[in-house]
Amino acid sequence: MASQFKDFISGFKKIGTSTTVAVVLLLGASHFHTVAAPTQNEEANEVSVIKRAMPKYPQYAVKNGLEGAVLVSFSIEKDGNVSDIQVEASDKDGLFDASAILAVQRWVFTKPSKKIRNNYVSLEFALTDNPDTTFFSNVEIIQIKGS
C-alpha cells in the first residue's frame, strides 16, 4: 500500500493556465471505488453517493481571489457514513482544509458489506474557469465555485 500511495502522490502536477479543468458533479449518480486493488479474498466494494455536502468557500479566500485544492482521504463505514478523514495534501497553507473536512464529514453513501478504506477525493476551490490549483491524478475531482 505504501508504494501505491507513493505512486498516487507522484501523479499530481501543477495545472498550467492554458489547461481547463471541467468537472461535473453528479449527485447521487456517481460511483466510488476504493483506490487499493482488492486482494484475492476480497470482493471489490462499490458504493453510490446518497448525500454529498458541498464545502463552503472561505470568505477570506473569495475577498483575496485565492484558489486552491485539498486532497482528502477517508473511509466509508458499513452504515454508509464517512470516517477516518485526513488531509493528504493542500494548497495555500491549509486555507481550505477545514471547509473540506467539514463537508466530507456530512457525506453519506449506500451501505457497503464492509468498511471501505483508502478513498480519495480532490476538492478544488475555484473562482475562475482556469483555476490556479494543484491537480491530483487518479482521483475524483469536485469543483467548488466561489462567488
C-alpha positions, 0 to 999 in steps of 0.5 A, spaced: 500 500 500 505 504 501 508 504 494 501 505 491 500 511 495 507 513 493 505 512 486 498 516 487 502 522 490 507 522 484 501 523 479 499 530 481 502 536 477 501 543 477 495 545 472 498 550 467 493 556 465 492 554 458 489 547 461 481 547 463 479 543 468 471 541 467 468 537 472 461 535 473 458 533 479 453 528 479 449 527 485 447 521 487 449 518 480 456 517 481 460 511 483 466 510 488 471 505 488 476 504 493 483 506 490 487 499 493 486 493 488 482 488 492 486 482 494 484 475 492 479 474 498 476 480 497 470 482 493 471 489 490 466 494 494 462 499 490 458 504 493 453 510 490 453 517 493 446 518 497 448 525 500 454 529 498 455 536 502 458 541 498 464 545 502 463 552 503 468 557 500 472 561 505 470 568 505 477 570 506 479 566 500 473 569 495 475 577 498 483 575 496 481 571 489 485 565 492 484 558 489 486 552 491 485 544 492 485 539 498 486 532 497 482 528 502 482 521 504 477 517 508 473 511 509 466 509 508 463 505 514 458 499 513 452 504 515 454 508 509 457 514 513 464 517 512 470 516 517 477 516 518 478 523 514 485 526 513 488 531 509 493 528 504 495 534 501 493 542 500 494 548 497 495 555 500 497 553 507 491 549 509 486 555 507 481 550 505 482 544 509 477 545 514 471 547 509 473 540 506 473 536 512 467 539 514 463 537 508 466 530 507 464 529 514 456 530 512 457 525 506 453 519 506 453 513 501 449 506 500 451 501 505 457 497 503 458 489 506 464 492 509 468 498 511 471 501 505 478 504 506 483 508 502 478 513 498 480 519 495 477 525 493 480 532 490 476 538 492 478 544 488 476 551 490 475 555 484 473 562 482 475 562 475 474 557 469 482 556 469 483 555 476 490 556 479 490 549 483 494 543 484 491 537 480 491 530 483 491 524 478 487 518 479 482 521 483 475 524 483 475 531 482 469 536 485 469 543 483 467 548 488 465 555 485 466 561 489 462 567 488 
